[in-house]
Amino acid sequence: MGCARPVKEGFFPLDEELGLLPVQVTPILFENLVRLGAWMPFEEAAEMLKVFTGAEVSEFAVRQNSLVAGEAYVSEQNEEVERLEEEMPAPPVGSAKALLSADGAFVPLLHGEWAEVKTVVIGEVGEKVWDAKTKEWVVHSQNHTYFSRLAEASNFDRLALVETQRRGIENAGKVGAVQDGAAWLQGFTDYHRPDALRILDFAHATEYISKIGQATFGANSAELAAWLEKQLHQLKHSGPDQLLVELNRLVKAHPDAQALNLPEALTYLEKRRAQMQYPLFIEQGFPIGSGAVESANKVVVEARLKGAGMHWARPHVDPMLALRNLVCNRRWEQDWPRIESRLRRQARQKRLQCRLQHTAASCPPLLSQPVISTPVPLPISPPSSSPPPPPPVTSSLPTPTPHRRPAPDHPWRRSTVGRTRFSSPPGKL
């Protein structure tokens, strides 16, 4: 058995003519398996693909094709951000009242590591409606879209520009930034809409108020429940001033305040007094809860990247987040052609590079070294009236030998083989 030769990557002109994708499945099957891979674990996606189409692909194939598509979409959006930063086009007109809310959620990585994925949700704020159950006016948002990345805060600020620009946040009438009190969220709001109404999530404020109340009245006590209900009602309808006075009194009167970190909780709320003007926010028709972004963390991020037994390689997180944004934003039909177009361009460039390398390897230069001919000295002759003859032409190439037939008396003609081949009648040996 001979030695197996290594298989080299080639190029096929028909692939280039048809503009095929750089995958080993048809374009329709590629789109279907990527779409399923964005919604469910890769193994389940392979099973569903077989059920719906009859095509059998491995879990590995679904994973690899999904990551290829996700990486292409990430690159498309990154280039769009660079274009926006360079050209600074006028943003579209946004809604009359817009919601801008961001938050973070942790996802598991390989080797026991955890990393925070940041997500921003953008929506349109609706009209106030009366809630018969709570006997209060409530405000909801709608038409939510999402942008998620595993990135540092400063980088996430600029990457999210691709979605805030598309939704016209810069030109929206009024913007309410409902979120918790993390410092990076203030920088995010400053980057995209500095004049946004900063609203501390009401449930987040409740946690800090409850911490001081539990230290004073005891956890799960009836006295705590009555006190907390009164303070929260006052905060929502009268603002934070009287509440902060009450919290100051409780912290100063508690003997173990420092040990329980009660002053830190109080300081947290005092620094965010302007973000707890809930009567004003409600009057202007903005929600005071960050339920939209908390739901985004669960639906967009955790539902796909935080399943049982899942651990992600860090470079694979953003491609999957990009696909999750694509399906959850209901923009598959609009943006999938961009992914295909980019992959075709990449395949075309790769085929061109392969073809150039193939041509260079199969067509070496004709002369590896220059040939230097030795000049022939001319004979010295006495002067005459006639012009001297031209010098002989020299060539570095060998003179071809003309084809000659063997002479009649050549030994080859007298051989038995020669007579047999040339002298015997046709058909007789």
URDACOR-V191291 format. One record per backbone hydrogen bond with DSSP energy under -1.0 kcal/mol. NH is the residue of the N-H (numbers start at 1). CO is the residue of the C=O. E is the energy in kcal/mol with one decimal. If there is no record, write none. Layout:
nh = <NH	NH>
co = <CO	CO>
e = <E	E>
This chain:
nh = <16	17	18	19	20	23	30	31	32	33	34	35	36	37	38	40	45	46	47	48	49	50	51	52	53	54	62	63	64	65	66	67	68	69	70	71	72	73	74	75	76	77	78	79	80	81	82	83	84	85	86	87	88	98	99	100	101	103	105	107	109	110	113	115	117	118	119	120	121	122	123	124	125	126	129	131	135	136	138	142	145	147	149	151	156	157	158	159	160	161	162	163	164	165	167	168	169	172	173	174	176	177	179	187	188	189	190	191	192	193	196	197	199	200	201	202	205	206	207	208	209	210	211	212	213	214	215	216	217	218	221	225	226	227	228	229	230	231	232	233	234	235	236	237	238	239	244	245	246	247	248	249	250	251	252	253	254	257	260	261	262	265	266	267	268	269	270	271	273	276	278	281	282	283	284	285	286	294	295	296	297	298	299	300	301	302	303	304	305	306	310	312	316	317	320	321	322	323	324	325	326	327	328	329	330	331	335	336	339	340	341	342	343	344	345	346	347	348	349	350	351	352	353	354	355	356	357	358	359	360	361	362	363	410	413	419	420	421	422	423	424	428>
co = <12	13	14	15	15	21	26	27	28	29	30	31	32	33	34	36	41	42	43	44	45	46	47	48	49	50	58	59	60	61	62	63	64	65	66	67	68	69	70	71	72	73	74	75	76	77	78	79	80	81	82	83	84	174	123	176	121	119	117	115	113	312	110	107	105	149	103	147	101	145	99	142	97	140	138	136	131	131	129	124	122	120	118	149	152	153	154	155	156	158	159	160	160	161	163	165	164	169	95	96	98	197	199	183	184	185	186	187	188	189	193	175	177	275	179	288	201	202	203	204	205	206	207	208	209	210	211	212	213	214	218	221	222	223	224	225	226	227	228	229	230	231	232	233	234	235	240	241	242	243	244	245	246	247	248	249	250	254	256	258	257	261	262	263	264	265	266	267	270	273	276	277	278	279	280	282	281	290	291	292	293	294	295	296	296	297	298	301	301	302	307	108	313	314	316	317	318	319	320	321	322	323	324	325	327	326	331	332	335	336	337	338	339	340	341	342	343	344	345	346	347	348	349	350	351	352	353	354	355	356	357	358	359	407	410	415	416	417	418	419	419	425>
e = <-1.5	-2.3	-2.6	-1.1	-1.9	-1.6	-2.8	-2.3	-2.2	-2.6	-1.9	-2.2	-2.3	-2.2	-1.4	-2.0	-2.4	-2.1	-1.7	-2.7	-2.3	-1.7	-2.0	-2.6	-2.6	-1.4	-1.9	-2.5	-2.9	-2.4	-2.1	-2.4	-2.2	-2.2	-2.7	-2.8	-1.8	-2.0	-2.3	-2.3	-2.1	-2.3	-2.5	-2.3	-1.8	-2.1	-2.1	-2.1	-2.4	-2.5	-1.8	-3.1	-2.0	-3.1	-2.6	-2.3	-2.3	-2.2	-2.4	-2.6	-3.7	-1.7	-1.1	-2.0	-3.6	-2.5	-2.8	-2.4	-3.3	-2.4	-1.7	-3.0	-2.3	-2.8	-2.8	-3.1	-1.7	-1.1	-3.1	-2.4	-2.0	-1.6	-2.1	-1.0	-2.8	-2.1	-1.1	-2.3	-2.3	-1.2	-1.4	-1.3	-2.3	-2.4	-2.0	-1.1	-2.3	-1.1	-2.2	-1.7	-2.7	-2.5	-2.2	-1.5	-2.0	-2.2	-2.4	-1.8	-1.7	-2.8	-2.0	-2.9	-2.6	-2.5	-2.1	-2.7	-2.1	-2.0	-1.4	-1.2	-2.1	-3.0	-1.7	-1.4	-2.0	-2.9	-1.6	-1.1	-3.2	-1.8	-1.2	-1.9	-2.1	-2.5	-3.0	-2.1	-1.8	-2.3	-2.5	-1.9	-2.0	-2.4	-2.4	-1.9	-2.7	-1.0	-2.5	-1.6	-2.0	-2.5	-2.1	-1.9	-2.0	-2.4	-2.2	-1.6	-1.0	-1.1	-1.8	-1.2	-2.4	-1.4	-2.2	-2.6	-2.2	-1.6	-2.5	-2.4	-1.3	-1.5	-2.0	-1.9	-2.7	-2.2	-1.9	-1.3	-2.3	-1.9	-2.3	-1.6	-2.2	-1.4	-3.3	-2.2	-1.2	-3.0	-1.9	-1.0	-2.7	-1.6	-1.8	-1.9	-1.9	-1.4	-1.4	-2.5	-2.7	-1.7	-2.4	-2.7	-2.0	-2.3	-2.8	-2.0	-1.0	-1.9	-2.4	-2.7	-1.3	-2.2	-2.6	-2.1	-2.3	-2.4	-2.1	-2.4	-2.4	-2.6	-2.5	-2.2	-2.6	-2.3	-2.3	-2.5	-2.7	-2.4	-2.3	-2.6	-2.6	-2.3	-1.9	-2.1	-1.6	-1.9	-1.3	-2.3	-2.5	-2.4	-2.6	-2.3	-1.4	-2.1>
